[in-house]
Structures are given as C-alpha cells and as structure tokens.
Amino acid sequence: MALSQFEIQDRVGSHHLPQLMDLFAATWWAAERTDDEVRRMLAASILVVAVTHRPSGRLVGFARVLTDEVYLAVVLDVIVAPDVRGTGLGATLLDAIVGHPRLAAVRSIELVCQPEVMPFYRRWGFTDQVGGSRLMRRTVDPRLTGSPGPEIH
C-alpha cells in the first residue's frame, strides 16, 4: 500500500470506535480496555492522531498526546494495525506528532516504550539518556509492572 492511500486525522469518530478497539486488542497493554473507558480517554486526550485508509475508511493507526503545550508532552498508545506494519505508517504517526503546531513550543516530548522499539523512536530524537530520572508508576494493572497481583505499586 502506498502512503498516499492514508490520511491523518485529528480525531476518532464514533464510527471508528470498533476499529480503535481492534487496534487496542492487538496490544499487550490495552487489550482489556472497554468501549466506555476508551470514549472517556478520547474525550480527555489533548491531541489525537488517527490514520485512516482512504479507499476503505478503515482506522489503521492511532496515537495520542497529553500536554501542557509549554513544558511537557507525553506520547501514548502509538499503534499501527498488524497487517499494515512496516509500511511507514508508524513514521507517519510520529511525524504528525512531533511536527504538530500545538507541540512546537513544548520543551520535552516524552514516551514510554519497550526496548525493542527504541531504535524506531530514536529517529525523531528520542533518547533514553534522561539524566537521573527514573520512571515510577502507581497502578492496579499487573501487566504494567510485571507483578502477579492487582496491588498498587
């Protein structure tokens, strides 16, 4: 598929919610999200980037950003449909995010990713050299900590 067959959008319409749920279902961290939770998440997200396949209208990529538009932006849920990975759509998503006018003045854009995709994000200047900072997390989701139980960490 040629990249010209895809379109970047700044929202996920309700007609795309089932397809977004399919994208989430293909990930380890978001597979158990519910329609209601995702609707609430979309409403609260500052910036949404969606990629649709023009001929079919199918949602094939998604990412979102939380930001104060000055100091910090956090990129979350970068997902490309499994059947179109390797086509450049992930790069299209990241280009749309780092080039977005609402993020132009932000001092730091951050994200959390698995080690195997770090080379991908380095292409946009992301680094794991963050000084003495360490990620800390408080969660009830054991998939996010590797813990066996639902206790808070």
C-alpha positions in Angstrom: 0.0 0.0 0.0 1.2 3.4 -0.9 1.3 6.1 1.9 -0.8 8.3 -0.4 -3.7 6.0 0.4 -3.7 7.1 4.0 -5.0 10.2 5.7 -4.1 11.8 9.0 -7.0 12.9 11.1 -7.1 14.7 14.5 -10.0 12.8 16.0 -11.5 9.3 16.1 -15.2 9.4 15.2 -17.7 7.2 16.9 -17.9 5.1 13.7 -14.2 4.3 14.2 -14.5 3.2 17.8 -14.9 -0.5 16.9 -11.7 -0.3 14.8 -9.9 1.5 17.5 -10.9 -1.2 19.9 -9.5 -3.8 17.4 -6.2 -1.8 17.4 -6.1 -1.9 21.2 -6.9 -5.6 21.3 -3.7 -6.2 19.2 -1.5 -4.7 22.0 -0.4 -6.2 25.3 -1.1 -3.1 27.3 -4.5 -2.1 26.1 -6.2 -5.3 25.1 -8.7 -5.2 28.1 -9.9 -1.6 27.6 -13.6 -1.2 27.3 -15.6 1.0 24.9 -16.7 3.3 27.8 -13.1 3.7 29.0 -11.9 4.5 25.5 -14.6 7.0 24.9 -13.7 8.8 28.2 -10.0 8.6 27.3 -10.6 10.1 23.9 -12.6 13.0 25.4 -9.8 13.8 27.8 -6.9 13.5 25.4 -5.4 16.8 24.3 -4.2 15.7 20.9 -5.2 12.6 18.9 -3.6 11.4 15.7 -5.5 8.8 13.7 -4.6 7.3 10.3 -7.3 6.0 8.0 -7.1 4.1 4.8 -8.8 6.4 2.3 -10.3 3.8 0.0 -11.9 1.7 2.8 -12.2 4.3 5.6 -10.6 1.9 8.0 -8.7 3.2 11.0 -5.2 1.7 10.8 -3.2 3.8 13.1 -3.6 5.8 16.3 -1.6 7.8 18.9 -2.5 10.4 21.4 -0.7 13.1 23.4 -1.2 14.7 26.8 0.4 18.1 27.1 0.5 21.4 28.8 1.8 22.9 25.5 4.7 24.5 27.3 6.9 22.2 29.3 5.9 18.6 28.6 4.1 16.4 26.2 3.6 12.7 26.7 3.0 10.4 23.7 0.8 7.4 24.4 -0.8 4.5 22.6 1.2 4.5 19.4 -0.4 1.7 17.5 -0.4 0.6 13.8 -2.7 -2.3 12.7 -0.7 -5.5 12.4 -1.5 -6.1 8.8 0.0 -2.7 7.7 3.1 -2.5 9.9 6.3 -2.0 8.1 4.6 0.3 5.5 5.8 3.6 7.1 2.5 4.4 8.9 4.3 4.4 12.3 6.7 7.0 10.9 3.7 8.9 9.6 2.2 9.0 13.1 5.4 10.2 14.7 5.9 12.8 12.0 2.4 14.1 12.7 3.0 14.2 16.4 6.5 15.9 16.6 5.5 18.3 13.8 2.2 19.3 15.3 1.8 23.0 15.8 0.5 22.6 19.4 3.7 20.9 20.3 6.1 23.3 18.6 7.0 25.2 21.8 7.0 22.2 24.1 10.4 21.8 25.8 10.2 18.0 26.2 8.2 15.3 24.4 8.4 12.0 26.2 7.1 8.5 25.8 7.5 5.1 27.3 8.3 2.1 25.1 9.6 -1.4 25.1 13.4 -1.8 24.4 12.9 -3.4 21.0 11.2 -0.3 19.6 13.7 2.2 20.9 15.6 2.4 17.6 12.4 3.4 15.9 11.8 6.4 18.3 15.5 7.5 18.1 14.8 8.5 14.5 12.9 11.5 16.0 15.5 12.4 18.6 14.0 10.4 21.5 16.7 9.2 23.9 16.9 7.1 27.0 19.5 9.5 28.3 17.3 11.3 30.8 19.8 12.1 33.5 19.0 10.7 36.9 15.3 10.5 36.2 13.5 7.2 36.7 10.1 6.1 35.7 7.8 5.5 38.6 4.3 4.1 38.4 1.3 3.6 40.6 -1.1 1.1 39.0 -3.6 -1.6 39.6 -2.7 -3.2 36.3 -0.1 -6.0 36.9 0.8 -6.1 33.1 2.4 -2.7 33.6 4.7 -3.8 36.4 5.2 -7.5 35.9 3.6 -8.2 39.3 1.3 -11.1 39.8 -1.4 -9.3 41.7 -3.6 -6.2 41.5 -1.9 -4.4 44.4 -0.9 -0.8 44.0 2.8 -0.1 43.2 
